[in-house]
Amino acid sequence: MDVSFLGGPQPQRGVGVVAPFDFALDRELWRWMPDEISLRLTRTPYVPVEVSLDLARLVSEHETLGEAVRALGASEPEVIAYACTSGSFVGGIGGERAMCEAMDRAGEVPSLTTSGALLEALEELGAKRIALVTPYTESVTESLEEYLAEAGVTVTGRAFLGLTRHIWKVPYRSVVDMARQAVVGAADALFISCTNLPTYDAIPQLEAELRMPVLSANQVTMWAALRRIGAHAVGPYQGLLLNPPPVRHVPTLEGMGELPEISGISEVPIAEIARINEISEISDIPGIAEMERMEPVQQMQDSQPVQPGEWAQPSQPDAPTEEQEGWT
């Protein structure tokens, strides 16, 4: 059979990703990718250390990053992202910047980290007070709080699991329950840390229930990486992704003909954006098989609709369940 008429495959732009050796959520990262962009992933070498501040330091050493970035260079990515939250906040803001500089030298393309992308996203949203959810131990969670404080961001409430391994196996139910506990004060946004913690399908539900922007480690990493190359992350009902990437050259209206079509940006109908306010159960979100087994999420008592682009302050959550009593 002659297939010469197909003329493909179509060229793909590339986003490089350096992840820790135990990263298990490649598929989740792909869900934020538009069709014309591919991920090129590599991992840091294995070390026999559980999730901790020691591991965060080991997987973020400049020599390790340099080797990973040079390995990715053969596939010619346009940007490289270091997808590890703890590895990029453990050295503070100065350490995060030094990591980006080391990656820039090794790869000669723009680079970023998850923790740097988080600060970029918070600035984009104008969020200075956040609720925090992590799967980490208390010491790692406190290190993240110190990083945020250095950037002028206040943590109004937190919840953590205390895990040192198998973080990718945490179900959405646990993420949602922790989020409810963390939102105890007036917060501008919620951040769910760790690139190895599944969050993609939980974000829309949490935004509908808590009525505030919800950010996750993988979401902000992919959002920032795509933004560097003028592309737009794909994520239905995710507030951070509703705005298109900035246009570098804006022509004046005078004497301008028909505007060129901008590729890679999908429009979301206003009716679809507003629909997020009607979601009351995980099962209401179409196509999320993993969440259909979860119990219905309790409706917020204050059910006044929120206009697209606006966020209401959350009401006080119910008292934690017996299962949640161990979280702080």
Salt bridges, closest charged atoms under 4 A:
ASP26 OD1 - ARG43 NH2 2.53
ASP54 OD1 - ARG57 NH1 3.43
GLU78 OE1 - ARG13 NH2 2.83
GLU120 OE2 - ARG227 NH1 3.07
GLU120 OE1 - ARG228 NH1 2.95
GLU124 OE1 - ARG227 NH2 2.66
GLU138 OE2 - ARG158 NH2 3.33
GLU145 OE2 - ARG158 NH1 2.44
ASP177 OD2 - ARG173 NE 3.07
ASP177 OD1 - ARG180 NH1 3.28
ASP188 OD1 - ARG129 NH2 3.41
ASP201 OD1 - ARG31 NH2 2.88
GLU209 OE2 - ARG180 NE 2.94
GLU295 OE1 - ARG173 NH2 3.88
ASP302 OD2 - ARG211 NH1 3.66
